Amino acid sequence: MSFLSKLFGGGDKAESAPAGDKALDQESYKGFLIKAIEMRAGSEYQLAGTIEKEIAGELKSYKFVRADRMSSKDDLISMALGKGRQIVDEQGDKMFS
């Protein structure tokens, strides 16, 4: 990749794209299923996850990605599940609207 592309935001697309939304861990919380998702950002992991709930027979899903990065998969799992619980507490079913 050329110097100018890197300088002006033409970074490596594989770096910012989700790695197939591979769930590293999950937990049930207040009727929601929270999953920590593997999202690579170079040699680090970027905080990402999904929150799912079945409403009126339909599976609803909400994906979140945050700017936080870490080098440990265990840290990623802990932070993603914690962020998912925070989103559920703050928004509840409204996140699917």
GROMACS elastic network, one bead per residue, 0.5 to 0.9 nm:
[ bonds ]
;  ai    aj funct       b0    kb
    1     4     6  0.84631   500
    1     5     6  0.66391   500
    1     6     6  0.70781   500
    1    10     6  0.84305   500
    1    11     6  0.80693   500
    1    12     6  0.79970   500
    2     5     6  0.53221   500
    2     6     6  0.65290   500
    2     7     6  0.87038   500
    2    10     6  0.89692   500
    3     6     6  0.53089   500
    3     7     6  0.61310   500
    3     8     6  0.87457   500
    4     8     6  0.60640   500
    4     9     6  0.85347   500
    4    10     6  0.81071   500
    5     8     6  0.53807   500
    5     9     6  0.61759   500
    5    11     6  0.67644   500
    6     9     6  0.54840   500
    6    10     6  0.51822   500
    6    11     6  0.52378   500
    6    12     6  0.82246   500
    7    10     6  0.73686   500
    7    11     6  0.82873   500
    8    11     6  0.82528   500
   10    13     6  0.80477   500
   11    14     6  0.88063   500
   11    15     6  0.78205   500
   11    16     6  0.84414   500
   12    15     6  0.54537   500
   12    16     6  0.72708   500
   13    16     6  0.55749   500
   13    17     6  0.62269   500
   14    17     6  0.52823   500
   14    18     6  0.80342   500
   14    19     6  0.83770   500
   14    40     6  0.86532   500
   14    41     6  0.85861   500
   14    42     6  0.87313   500
   15    18     6  0.82241   500
   15    39     6  0.87348   500
   15    40     6  0.63512   500
   15    41     6  0.50715   500
   15    42     6  0.54870   500
   15    43     6  0.89813   500
   16    19     6  0.89731   500
   16    39     6  0.78135   500
   16    40     6  0.70036   500
   16    41     6  0.58484   500
   16    42     6  0.81390   500
   17    20     6  0.85189   500
   17    39     6  0.73335   500
   17    40     6  0.77205   500
   17    41     6  0.83475   500
   18    21     6  0.57762   500
   18    22     6  0.83890   500
   18    37     6  0.84773   500
   18    38     6  0.72548   500
   18    40     6  0.69117   500
   19    22     6  0.64975   500
   19    37     6  0.86852   500
   19    38     6  0.64906   500
   19    39     6  0.56680   500
   19    40     6  0.68243   500
   20    23     6  0.89764   500
   20    38     6  0.82020   500
   20    39     6  0.84238   500
   21    37     6  0.56799   500
   21    38     6  0.62499   500
   21    39     6  0.71974   500
   21    49     6  0.84804   500
   22    36     6  0.84012   500
   22    37     6  0.55401   500
   22    38     6  0.54043   500
   22    39     6  0.80355   500
   23    26     6  0.73153   500
   23    35     6  0.60222   500
   23    36     6  0.56282   500
   23    38     6  0.62573   500
   23    49     6  0.79950   500
   23    50     6  0.88667   500
   24    35     6  0.73084   500
   24    36     6  0.55733   500
   24    37     6  0.58049   500
   24    38     6  0.63194   500
   24    73     6  0.83371   500
   24    77     6  0.69111   500
   25    34     6  0.84927   500
   25    35     6  0.58081   500
   25    36     6  0.54423   500
   25    37     6  0.76871   500
   25    77     6  0.65813   500
   25    81     6  0.83636   500
   26    33     6  0.68851   500
   26    34     6  0.54264   500
   26    36     6  0.61313   500
   26    77     6  0.85405   500
   26    81     6  0.73644   500
   27    32     6  0.83242   500
   27    33     6  0.58063   500
   27    34     6  0.54029   500
   27    35     6  0.66688   500
   27    36     6  0.89471   500
   27    81     6  0.74896   500
   28    31     6  0.64198   500
   28    32     6  0.56256   500
   28    34     6  0.62484   500
   28    35     6  0.89348   500
   29    32     6  0.51951   500
   29    33     6  0.63154   500
   29    34     6  0.71651   500
   29    84     6  0.89871   500
   29    85     6  0.69527   500
   29    88     6  0.82098   500
   30    33     6  0.84739   500
   30    85     6  0.87798   500
   30    88     6  0.80260   500
   30    89     6  0.88245   500
   31    52     6  0.89859   500
   31    53     6  0.69076   500
   31    54     6  0.87661   500
   32    51     6  0.65266   500
   32    52     6  0.56539   500
   32    54     6  0.81893   500
   32    88     6  0.77841   500
   32    92     6  0.89494   500
   33    50     6  0.80807   500
   33    51     6  0.56208   500
   33    52     6  0.50446   500
   33    53     6  0.63361   500
   34    49     6  0.71588   500
   34    50     6  0.58355   500
   34    52     6  0.65054   500
   34    80     6  0.85033   500
   34    81     6  0.63452   500
   34    84     6  0.60127   500
   34    85     6  0.76152   500
   35    48     6  0.86967   500
   35    49     6  0.53638   500
   35    50     6  0.52274   500
   35    51     6  0.64326   500
   35    52     6  0.83471   500
   35    77     6  0.85172   500
   35    80     6  0.76353   500
   35    81     6  0.67198   500
   35    84     6  0.79566   500
   36    47     6  0.81181   500
   36    48     6  0.63213   500
   36    50     6  0.68261   500
   36    76     6  0.74328   500
   36    77     6  0.54400   500
   36    78     6  0.82073   500
   36    79     6  0.84259   500
   36    80     6  0.52456   500
   36    81     6  0.59918   500
   36    84     6  0.84577   500
   37    46     6  0.89826   500
   37    47     6  0.78132   500
   37    48     6  0.53650   500
   37    50     6  0.71231   500
   37    76     6  0.85574   500
   37    77     6  0.79264   500
   37    80     6  0.77802   500
   38    45     6  0.69329   500
   38    46     6  0.76079   500
   38    47     6  0.80806   500
   38    48     6  0.69903   500
   38    49     6  0.79736   500
   38    73     6  0.82466   500
   38    76     6  0.81768   500
   38    77     6  0.87061   500
   39    44     6  0.86308   500
   39    45     6  0.56960   500
   39    46     6  0.54176   500
   39    47     6  0.71780   500
   39    48     6  0.64983   500
   39    49     6  0.88570   500
   39    65     6  0.88580   500
   40    43     6  0.69244   500
   40    44     6  0.58850   500
   40    46     6  0.59078   500
   41    44     6  0.51702   500
   41    45     6  0.55726   500
   41    46     6  0.59513   500
   41    69     6  0.77542   500
   42    45     6  0.77651   500
   43    71     6  0.72933   500
   44    69     6  0.62915   500
   44    70     6  0.56139   500
   44    72     6  0.76824   500
   44    73     6  0.89240   500
   45    48     6  0.87239   500
   45    68     6  0.84931   500
   45    69     6  0.54888   500
   45    70     6  0.53564   500
   45    71     6  0.59933   500
   45    72     6  0.73090   500
   45    73     6  0.71202   500
   45    76     6  0.67986   500
   46    65     6  0.75489   500
   46    66     6  0.70481   500
   46    67     6  0.66915   500
   46    68     6  0.59138   500
   46    70     6  0.66029   500
   46    71     6  0.88755   500
   46    76     6  0.74419   500
   47    64     6  0.82949   500
   47    65     6  0.58814   500
   47    66     6  0.53201   500
   47    67     6  0.67479   500
   47    68     6  0.55470   500
   47    69     6  0.60971   500
   47    70     6  0.78520   500
   47    76     6  0.61117   500
   47    77     6  0.84063   500
   47    79     6  0.71618   500
   47    80     6  0.58760   500
   47    83     6  0.88300   500
   48    63     6  0.75280   500
   48    64     6  0.55702   500
   48    66     6  0.62712   500
   48    67     6  0.89379   500
   48    68     6  0.89615   500
   48    76     6  0.82086   500
   48    80     6  0.60632   500
   48    83     6  0.89503   500
   49    62     6  0.84593   500
   49    63     6  0.58580   500
   49    64     6  0.54666   500
   49    65     6  0.66802   500
   49    80     6  0.59737   500
   49    81     6  0.76266   500
   49    83     6  0.85411   500
   49    84     6  0.72049   500
   50    61     6  0.66730   500
   50    62     6  0.54693   500
   50    64     6  0.61109   500
   50    65     6  0.88587   500
   50    80     6  0.89025   500
   50    84     6  0.75220   500
   51    60     6  0.82529   500
   51    61     6  0.56792   500
   51    62     6  0.51090   500
   51    63     6  0.64461   500
   51    64     6  0.81648   500
   51    84     6  0.67039   500
   51    87     6  0.88339   500
   51    88     6  0.81958   500
   52    59     6  0.68155   500
   52    60     6  0.55535   500
   52    62     6  0.64083   500
   52    63     6  0.88024   500
   53    58     6  0.82653   500
   53    59     6  0.57492   500
   53    60     6  0.54063   500
   53    61     6  0.67338   500
   53    93     6  0.84332   500
   54    57     6  0.59268   500
   54    58     6  0.53106   500
   54    60     6  0.59012   500
   54    61     6  0.87246   500
   55    58     6  0.52923   500
   55    59     6  0.63132   500
   55    60     6  0.68232   500
   55    93     6  0.87813   500
   56    59     6  0.83938   500
   60    96     6  0.66985   500
   61    96     6  0.72281   500
   62    95     6  0.70607   500
   62    96     6  0.66746   500
   64    83     6  0.89716   500
   64    84     6  0.82466   500
   65    68     6  0.86682   500
   66    69     6  0.83103   500
   69    76     6  0.80272   500
   70    73     6  0.78103   500
   70    75     6  0.68604   500
   70    76     6  0.65613   500
   71    74     6  0.89783   500
   71    75     6  0.77565   500
   71    76     6  0.80843   500
   72    75     6  0.52071   500
   72    76     6  0.63366   500
   72    77     6  0.88023   500
   73    77     6  0.62383   500
   73    78     6  0.86899   500
   74    77     6  0.51781   500
   74    78     6  0.62612   500
   74    79     6  0.86238   500
   75    78     6  0.51774   500
   75    79     6  0.60423   500
   75    80     6  0.83943   500
   76    79     6  0.52558   500
   76    80     6  0.58727   500
   76    81     6  0.84421   500
   77    80     6  0.52556   500
   77    81     6  0.60950   500
   77    82     6  0.84257   500
   78    81     6  0.54825   500
   78    82     6  0.61403   500
   78    83     6  0.86463   500
   79    82     6  0.50162   500
   79    83     6  0.60004   500
   79    84     6  0.84780   500
   80    83     6  0.50805   500
   80    84     6  0.60828   500
   80    85     6  0.86737   500
   81    85     6  0.62842   500
   81    86     6  0.86880   500
   82    85     6  0.51476   500
   82    86     6  0.62959   500
   82    87     6  0.87587   500
   83    87     6  0.62265   500
   83    88     6  0.86670   500
   84    87     6  0.51351   500
   84    88     6  0.62452   500
   84    89     6  0.86397   500
   85    88     6  0.51013   500
   85    89     6  0.61354   500
   85    90     6  0.86254   500
   86    89     6  0.50987   500
   86    90     6  0.61435   500
   86    91     6  0.84990   500
   87    90     6  0.51410   500
   87    91     6  0.57838   500
   87    92     6  0.72874   500
   87    95     6  0.82625   500
   88    91     6  0.53831   500
   88    93     6  0.77370   500
   88    95     6  0.81343   500
   89    92     6  0.59499   500
   91    94     6  0.54623   500
   91    95     6  0.56480   500
   92    95     6  0.63280   500
   92    96     6  0.86023   500
   93    96     6  0.59645   500
   93    97     6  0.76466   500
   94    97     6  0.53481   500
